[in-house]
Amino acid sequence: MIDEVRAGAVWRKSSHSGSGNADCVEVATNLPGIVGVRDSKDPEGLHLGFSHADWRALTARIKRGELSSRPNDS
């Protein structure tokens, strides 16, 4: 699946990754059945794949403040 993500993905920077923010992710929503996620600083590194439902659930929890955006936040 990762090769499929790399080959067909059209990446866009997250709208919450400001222009000067070093913590940037890119997402690809054009893939059938999955949303690809990668670190914009390491585009050839690891990629994650989420189902569309799981991606919506994850982003909803982040927007509600249920998940920390940094490991040391409490």
N, C-alpha and C positions, 0 to 999 in steps of 0.2 A: 504494500500500500504506500509506503514512503516514496518509492520510485514514481508512482503515479502522482503523488502530491507534488514532487519536484518537477515532473515533466509538464503537467498541465495547469499548474496553479498560476493564477493572476493575483499577485500579492498587493495589498494596500496597507499602509501604516494605520495603526489604530488611531481613532479620533481623539483618544485620551493620551496619546504620546506626543506632548507638545514639541515644538521645534527644537528646544534646547534640552529636552528630557533624555537622559542617558538610558532610561529603562523603557525601551521601545519594543513593541511586538508588532508583527505584521500578520494579517489574516488573509486567507484565500477562501472566498465563499462560492467560487464558481465550480467547484468540484462536485460531482454527483455523490450524494450521500454523506459527505464529510465536510468539515470546516478545518482547513489547515492553519496551523499557528507556528510561527518561528520567531526567533530573536533577530531583530533587524541588524544588530551588530555582527551576527554570525550566520548569514543566510545559507551557508553550506553546512552548518552544524545540524543539531538535532531538530526534528520537526515533530509536532504533535498533531494528531488527528482526532477530532471530536465528531460525533453525530450532530446533526443540526439541532436536535432536541436537547442534547447534553450541553451544547454551546450556548443555547438560549438560557438554559437553567443556570449555567455558570455565570454568564454575564448579568443575569437578573440578580443573583445573590451578591455579586460584586456591587452592583448599583444600589442595592438595599443596605450596603455596609456590613454584610454578614461575613465577608472574608477580608482579611487584611491584604493590602497591596504590597507590603514589605514583611519579610520574615520576623522582624523584631517588633512590629506593631502589636499592641495588645488592646 
